């Protein structure tokens, strides 16, 4: 009896912590994916800590409580799909990133308020005595709460004097697409201008901050719209149910968004532009509903991802043998020929080696200057378009959505699937693009039938032509494409 009495202040808080972990796993099996969920997790940690303190638990038991919460959480969410929530991989950079932005972040969100409560709330039969360490933990909890609660925003569109342009639009808007909430960034100095919808690459890539920085000026000639696709960035929550994460549904999402934009801005059609994976998505949307689009503009056009992977793998092998890089050859043999079973880790390795195959080229001065001025990292997570949790979702989406959607593209070849389009087609061609991509894109374009088509080649561009040569592409849009197509 005495032994049970001594254990009760330990068992009860541990059970409470475990129950909290199970509850959270039921409502948010991927961990906190929104600011509201993160605050709820912190609140659970605080409640568990208060309960533990009032039951007279030793302050050193905070470690056991945290372990009980996280263990129960991991057990209760077994079966959730995606590499950021399954087995821990610390043998690749992306695996380490996945571990930090999911497990470690979740640990901090739970443990910090839990520890604060255990330290601050007087235990039964004792009185509170302030200490510097306690104050520091409490301060850290408050600061984390503020950081999580800070909302995202996109900068206002301003004139040369730095004043907001009257009537302009600069917003992050939630739109219901295919039974899920997805976010779009809309930027326009004049909402009466033609609408241009941009589709980012990936699958899984969020380009809100990067696009806003790199195509500065486009919002003065267009209503520029950037969709955070299902499972990407601000729309990461829409990854579930994973059964809805299909190419067909992604195409439907684009069409539904197009209809929303036409209705909102009173346009009968809009312009559609895609980058990389976004070019496959966009071409399929135009094929399905040509009546909604004035023209299709492809940047970094993809045609057959499996054939591209095979050609890039072949070219990397040839490069390694040519320069005598035995280490690279060994790594290539280790991951094996495409298609890859170890997605996305094998693909992440290939991505790191792409630079070895690009010929020397220099993107436009505007591209380099805007990237430096914006102070954005390669993934754009430092952009104001994402709150703290959404910043982690940018990386989570890149890993999870890619893993779930990319294999679905293996059987898709635009040379067979899309032989004609009923709208004018403009293909932005980077002369420095990898041959494994460019050769297929040129072949598809040469075969494609459409009312009008134009191949526009840029010597100093590779895959991200629309960004790398944004100023010239803007002139192409305003001086050539719009005059030839708008209103027709």
N, C-alpha and C positions, 0 to 999 in steps of 0.2 A: 504493500500500500504506500509506504514512504517513497519507494522507488518510482511508482507511477506518479505520485505527487510532484516529484522532482522533474520528471520528464514532461509533464503536461505543459509547462511554459515553453517547451521546445516543440513538441508534437503539434500542438494547435496552430502556431504560426506557420510551421512548415506545410501543414495541410492547407491552410488559407492561401499560402503562396502558390502551391501546386494547383489549387482550384482556379486561382487567378490566371495561371498559365494556360489551363485548359480552356477557360472562357475566352481568352484572347485568341487562341488558336481557332476556335469555332467561328469567331467573327472576322478575324484577320489572319488567315493562315500564312500569309507571306510576311507577317510582321507589319508594323505600321507603314502604310503606303500613302498616307495623307497627314497633314498637320493635325487634323482632328483626332485621327487614330493615335498619333504619337503622344498627344496630350492625354488621351485616355489611358495609354500604357503608363505614362508618368503618374497619372492619378491612381491607377491600380497599385503601382509601387508605393505610393504615399500611403494608401489605405493599409496595405500589408505591413508597412513599417509602423504605422500608428498602432495597429492591432498588436504587433509584436511587443512594442514598448509598453503598452497598457497591461499586457499579460506578464510583464516582468522579465522578458527575455533579455539575455545578455547581449550587449551591443555587438559583441564579436560574432553573434549568430547571423548577422546580416549576410555573410558570405553563403551560409547554408540556405538561407531564404531565397537568395538570388539564384542559386543552383537549382533549388526545388522548382522555382517558377520556370526557368528556362528549360529544364529537363522535361517538365510536364508539357510545356508549349511544343517542344520538338516532337515529343511522342504523339501528341494530339493532332499534329498537322502532317503526319506521315501520309504519303500518297499525293501530296501537292506537287505539281509538275514545274520543272524549271531548275536549271543548275544552281541558281542562287539560294534555293531552299532545300536542295537534296544534299548529296555527299559533299563534304568540304574538300576543296582542291587548293593546296598551297604550293603546287609545283609549277604554276603558271602565273604571270602577272595578273591576268584577268581573274584567276581563281582567288588570288589574294584580295583583289578589289571586291569581289563578291562576298568574301568572308567579312571584310571590314564594313561594308555598307549594309549588311544584313545582320549577321550575328553580333558583331561588336557594337554597332549602333544600337541594336535592341538591348544589349546588356547595359549600355550607358543609360538609356532611357528608363530602364527599370531600376537599376542599382542606385543611381544618384538620388532620386527622391526617396527611395526606400531607406537608404543610409541617412538621409536628412531627417526623416521622421524618427528613426530609431535614436538618433543622437539628440534631437531637439525635444521630443515628447518625454516628459518625466516618467520614469518607470514607477510602477506601483510601489509606494512606500519610500520614494526618494524625491528629491527636489532637483530642479534644473540648475546647473552651474555652467555659465557661459565659458567657452574656451575658443581660442583662435581657430583651431582646426574645425570646430563645429561651425563657426561663422563662415569659414571658407567653403565648406561643403554646401551650406545653405545658400551662399552667394552663387556658387556654381549652378545649383539647381534653378535658382531664379533666372540666371542668365540663359540657361538652356531652354527654359520655358519661353522666354521672350524670343529667342532665336527661332524656335519651332513655330511660334504664333505669328511671326512677321509674315505678312502676305506678299505674294508675288505681284509684279506689275511690269508693263512694258513702257519705256520712256515716251513721253508726249512728243508729238511732231511739232517742231518749233521753226520759226522764221529766222532770218539772219540776225535779228536782234535777240534771239533766245527766247522769244515769247511764243506761247502756244498758238498754232494756226487756228483761227476761228472755224468752227465746224468740222475740224479734223477728227479722225478716229484713231485711237491707240488703245486697244483693249485685248484682254485675254478672256475669251467667251466659251462657256460650256454649251455644247450642242448635243442633242440626243440623236445618236446614229446607230442603227441596228440594235436597238434595245440596250444601248450602253451610253454613258456620258463620255464624250471626248472633247478635248479642248482645241480651240483654234486661236491663233494670234491674227488680229485684223489691224492693219495700219494703212491709213489713207489721209492725205492732206485734203483731198476733195472726194467725198463719197459718191460723186456723180461720174467719176472716171470709170473706165472699164475694169472689170474684176479679173484678177490673176490669182489662181489657186496653185500653190507650190506643194509638191509632195516630196518629202525627204527620203533619203536612202535607207539602207540597212539590210534586211528588215530590223526594226528596233531602234533606229536612230532618231533622236529628237534634234531638230535644227532651229528651234525658235530663236534663241539668242544669236546663234551663228548667222542665220539668214537676216535677222534684223540688222546686224552689224555690217554684213558683207554686201547687201543689196540696198544700202542707204541711197536714197534718191528715187528708187522705184516707187515708193509710196507717194511720190508727187505726181506720177503719171498713171498710177493704177490704184485700185483698192487691192492691196497686197495681202493675201491670206495664206497662212501656213498652218497645216493640220498636224497636230500631234496624234499620229495614228494609234489605233487600238493597241494597247500594250507598250506605248512609247511615252517616256517623260511624264508630262502632266496627265496623260491618258493611261498610265501604267495599270491602274485599277481595272481597266476594261480588258485586261488579259484573261480575266476569268468571266465565264467558264472557258477553259482552254479549247473546248470543242467549237467555240465561235471564232477562234483565231485561225481563219482559213483565207486563202487567196480570194475565193469567191465573195466572202463576207467583206474583205477589205475593199474590193471593187464596189460592192453595194454601199459601203460607208462613203466612198468618194462621190458616188452618184447622189446619195441623199444629201451630202453636204453641198454639192453643186446646186441642187434644187432649193436648199435653204438660202444660199447666197443669191440665186436668181430672184427669189421672192423678196428677200430683205432689201436688195439694192435695185429692184425693179428692172432687171436685165433678162432678156430672153435666152442669152448664152453668156458663157464666160471663157477665159483663156485658161488652159491647163498646162502646167510645166512640171516635169519630174526630174529627179536626180537619182542615178544608179537604180536601186530597187524601185524607187518611185517612178522610173520610166516604164517598168513592166506594169506596175499598178495603173499608171496613167493611160498607157496604150490600151489596156483591157477595158478601162472605163470608157474611153472614147469609142472603142469598137462596139461596146454594148449600147451606149447612148450618144451617138454622134450629134443628135439634135440639140444637145446641151452645150456644145463647145464651138467657139469660133475657129480655134486652131490648137494643134498639139505642138509643144516645144519640148524636145528631149535633150537632157544634158547628162553626159556619161551614160549613154544608152546601153542597157543590158538586153541581151537576146536569149541566151541559154546559159544559166549559171553553172550547170554541171560541166558543159563543154569549156566554159571559161576557166573553171577550176582546173580542169585537166590540162589545158594549154598553159596556164600559168605554172602549174606543177612541172610540166615538161620544160618550160623555159628556165625555171629556177634550177633544175637539174643540169641543163646545158650550161647555164652561167657558172654554177659551182664547179663543173668539170673543166670549164674553160680557164678559170682563175686558180684552179687547184685548191678549192675550199673543201677539204675533206670533212670538216665539222658540219658544214651546211648539208653536204651529201648524206651524212649520217643522220641528221635530223629529218631530212626528207624521207629517207628510208624508214625512219621510225614512225612517222605519221602515215606513210603509205599513200597509194594512189587514191584520188577522189573517186566516188563520194566517201565522205568521212563518217565513221561511226562515232568518233569522239568530238561531237559538236558541242560547244563552239570552240573548244580549246585548240583543235587542229587548225581551224580557220583563223584563229587569232595569231597562230604562228605564221601562217602564210601572209597575213596582213602586215606583219612586221618585216617580212622579206620583200614585199612589193617594191620598196625603194631601190632595191638592187637592180630592178629591171627598167626603171624609168630612165629615159635619155635626159641629158641636161636640158633644162628649160627654166625660164624665169617668169613666174606669174606677173600680172600687171602691178604697177606701183600702187594703185588704189587698193588692190587686194592685200598687199603686204602692209600698207599703212593702216587700213581699217582694222586689220587683225591686231596690230600693235596698239592702236588707240583704244580699242574696245577692251583690251586687257583680258580677253577670253582664252580659256584653255582649249585644247583640241576638241573636247566634248561639249564646250559651251556651258558647263555647269555653274560657272561663276556669273552667268547672266541673271539679271533681275527677274527674268520671266519665270524663274523657278523659286519656290520657297525651299526651306532647308530640306524637307523630306523629298520634295520633287527633284532636288539636285541628285539625291541618291537614286531616284527612279530613272533618271536619264541613263545611268550606268546599268541599273537593273534591267531596264527595257532592252538595252543593247545586247545584254547577255541572254535573258530569258526569251524575249520575243524572237530574236534571231534563231535560237535553238529550236523553238516550236514551229516557226514558219518557214525557215530556209529549206529544210528537206522537202517541203511541198513544192518547191520550185524545180526540183530535179527533172521532172517529167515535162516541164514547160519549155517550149522552143517557139519563139515568136516567128521564126521562119516558116513554121508550119501552122501555128495557131492564128497568126494575124498576117495575112497576105495583102490586105487592103484596108484602108481607113477612108471614111467619107468626109474627112475634114482636111484642110491644108496642114502639112507636116513640115516642121522646121527642126532639123537635127543639128545641135551644137556639137561639133567634132573637135576634140583636142588632139592635135598632132602628136603630142607626147604621151598619149594614152597607152596603157599596156596593150600589146598586140593581141593578147588573149581576150580582151574585150573589144578593141577597136575593129579588128578584122571581121568579127561577127556582126557588129553594128553596121559597118559599111556594106556587108553582104545583104543584111536584112533591108537596109534602106534602098539599095539598088533594085531589089525585087519588089519593093512595096508599091502598090498602086494607090493613088490618092488624087483628088482634084488638082492639087498643086503641092509640090514638095521642093525643099531647098536644103542642101547640105552646106553648112557654114563652118569652115575650118579655121581654127585659131592655133597659130604656131606655138604660142607660149601658154598652153593649157594642156591638162591631162584629163583626169576623171571628173573633177568638179568645175566644169567649164563655166557654168553660170556664175559661180563665185569668183573663180580665178580671173575672169574677164568681164566682171559685172558691168563696168561702164560701157564697154563696147556692146555687150548684150542688151543693155538698156536702150542704146541707140538703135540696135536692130529691131527691138520691140516697137519703139515709138515711131521710127522713120520708115520701117518696112512692113512689119507684120500687122500692126493695127490699121494703117491706111489701106492695106490690101484686104482686110477681113472684117473689120468691126462693122456691125450692123447688117451683115450679109448672111 
